[in-house]
Amino acid sequence: MSEACIVGWAHSPFGKLDEPDIEGLFGRVAGAAIADAGVAPGEIDAVFVGLFNNGFSTQDFPSSLVFQAVPELRFKPATRFENACATGSAAVHGARDFLAAGRGRFALVVGAEKMTATPGPEVGDILLKASYRKEEGDIPAGFAGVFGRIAERYFQRFGDQSDALAAIAAKNHKNGVDNPFAQMRKDLGFAFCRAVSEKNPYVAPPLKRTDCSLVSDGAAALVLTDEETARAMAKAVRFRATAQVNDFLPLSKRDIVLFEGAALAWRQALARAGIDVWDLSFVETHDCFTIAELIEYEAMGLAAPGQGARVALEGVTAADGRLPVNRSGGLKSKGHPIGATGVSMHALAAMQLTGGAGAMQLPKADLGAVFNMGGAAVANYVSILEPLRA
């Protein structure tokens, strides 16, 4: 079967941006991605929009807003996707399925979020909508509190892993220095990330400020096409395999330190690709909190449960390690505008695989993976990507 390929992309900076709303953010990247693919806007057959919203914007129903930026898309089907923090990957996988069904030749994916205009307490409440409010709505510190609880349970079972969390934070901040799109391009160092201080206080113990991803504005876009069409295009990155696995929403119905849905998604994707995790050149993974990246090491098979700290502390996932993870700086440094995140991860992976990642470029990048999750390992998406042409 012909697989979908990414043939164009665009990426805004992440951070506090001047655009007043999501419409402006869509305008930053939609036309730019189409131009990058080298196709005419009228050749796009469908639009897939990722936007979490849930209160960040008074303007919901965003799918046709892309037409404001690219009027040639008028009368094309446009659909909004939402799956918490995996919203962007939901839109990407939706576009892939559209092409696999033979319903069109070119698909545009746009993900965006405008978060910084919302007051801090409201941000926390909106993010808690990605948890099970009936049981988790009163957890202090909002969604950071959810992951603080996960970290507490992990520490209780496997011992205090604060050194490992600090190592992950320091790694991702160091990597983020090389990412021109990153919200925070500053190498903070292990010592700063490890110590509680006025500038690095506890947010949701044992998680400190350096353990938490950033509230961001931003957008990213992709153009996808079928493999046959992609062979004639200037650049193309092929989906070698994908997987989506959803788990129970309530933490009370799961062993929250295992990320079982994430582990199953990884097993399915790797099996479909016919590879082992160590065959990968790099991974972009969902480090909404450092404890998430630590447990994801175990979910993807880099270490047994409870042994992820070794991966972090031994430098296995550093830029020059055996399997670099989050060479972009990850959500921790890059920022986390929710609807844009999964699209961004695919765009950055495509840059790596085509040798266009600039200062982030790895010396070997011929097989990459993206892991994007919604909620606390509830909606789990894996994409395994490779250049269409060596």
Secondary structure by P-SEA (a helix, b strand, c coil): cbbbbbcccccccccccccccaaaaaaacaaaaaaaaccccccccbbbbbbcccccccccccccccccccccccccbbbbbbcccaaaaaaaaaaaaaaaaccccbbbbbbbbbcccccaaaaaaaaacccccccccccccaaaaaaaaaaaaaaaacccaaaaaaaaaaaaaaaaccccccccccccccccccccccccccccccccccccccccccbbbbbbbcccccccccbbbbccbbbbbbccccccccccccaaaaaaaaaaaaaaaccccccccccccccccaaaaaaaaaaaccccccaaaaaaaacccccccccccccccccccccccccaaaaaaaaaaaaaaacccccccccccccbbbbbbcccccbbbbbbbbbccc
